[in-house]
Amino acid sequence: MRLIRLFPDDSKFRFVRWRVLSFPFSAFITVTTVVLFLTVGLNFGIDFTGGTLMEMQAKSGQADLAAVRSTAHSFEVGEVEVQEFGQGGQVSVRFRTQPGGEGAQSALVQKARAAFQNDYEIRRVETVGPRVSGELVQSGTLGVVLSIVSVLVYLWFRFELNLAIGAVIGTLHDIVLTVGFFLITREEFNMTSIAAILTIVGYSLNETVVVFDRTRELLRKYKNIPTEELLDLSINSTMSRTVMTATTTALSLLALVLFGGQAIQGFANVMLFGVLICTYSAIFVSTPMLIYLGVKTSARAAADAKAEADAKAAQVRA
């Protein structure tokens, strides 16, 4: 039986030459992400801001958002967010943390239940206090920082310096673009989002390490070959595996996006974007970056060192 090949084994596509487009594109998205983060900020969920989330199902099968919004604002409890999700009249109502502590928050929940219970089935009520949300922010930030530090330590032992720096740049690139996804789409950023980012860090590292392992093998095999040609050979020789991994993972996540329901849809959306961006990064960002980090075959490195020494000697004699 003939095996399915999503990418030809003997391909000679010149991936590295596309760095003239991928580098400016990534730089633009990175700068845009930083500007949006400093000006607009993330759409934090109640995990980080504190408050109450109430999810309801319309008994008639059709939700009246205007009426729900009007009723919620009539409580005069500050900003209220009302959104329809899923299918069949599902509504989420989000109240911010109320002054007066847990007593005031509980009173608001009871008031909302009484106002909506005739027309809606209350399916979920979740309350997070400001103290708990602050601790979650610290824990989430610490988790991301520790994961990045762990990646740096791993790369330090795994690769030579220039390859390790390239892998670090690729991983940081993927984290920044993932944050950019939250900023642009206004996807709610909560503890599930932290889990998605940590998973993307691992996936990004895995994709980059596969290509860099092949690069290191080819550096030992070929003693005198242009760096750009060697990097293209590394990408092409691992491309079949990269495409297969990205395709199977993306299809699984697409199923979760379409049929997984509201509870995990945010996580699935971010992960699907992360798989695409990590694959792009390993091919068009991390690997081409090695050109500027001084990766060369031994013969060419020796020739360049000799040429540099001869030039210095000539300057001394002059």
Secondary structure, 3 states (H helix, E strand, C coil): CCCCCCCCCCCCCCCHHHHHHHHHHHHHHHHHHHHHHHHCCCCECHHHHCEEEEEEEECCCCCCHHHHHHHHHCCCCCCEEEEEECCCCEEEEEEECCCCHHHHHHHHHHHHHHHHCCCEEEEEEEEECHHHHHHHHHHHHHHHHHHHHHHHHHHHHHCCHHHHHHHHHHHHHHHHHHHHHHHHHCCCECHHHHHHHHHHHHHHHHHHHHHHHHHHHHHHHCCCCCHHHHHHHHHHHHHHHHHHHHHHHHHHHHHHHHHCCHHHHHHHHHHHHHHHHHHHHHHHHHHHHHHHCCCCCHHHHHHHHHHHHHHHHHHHHC
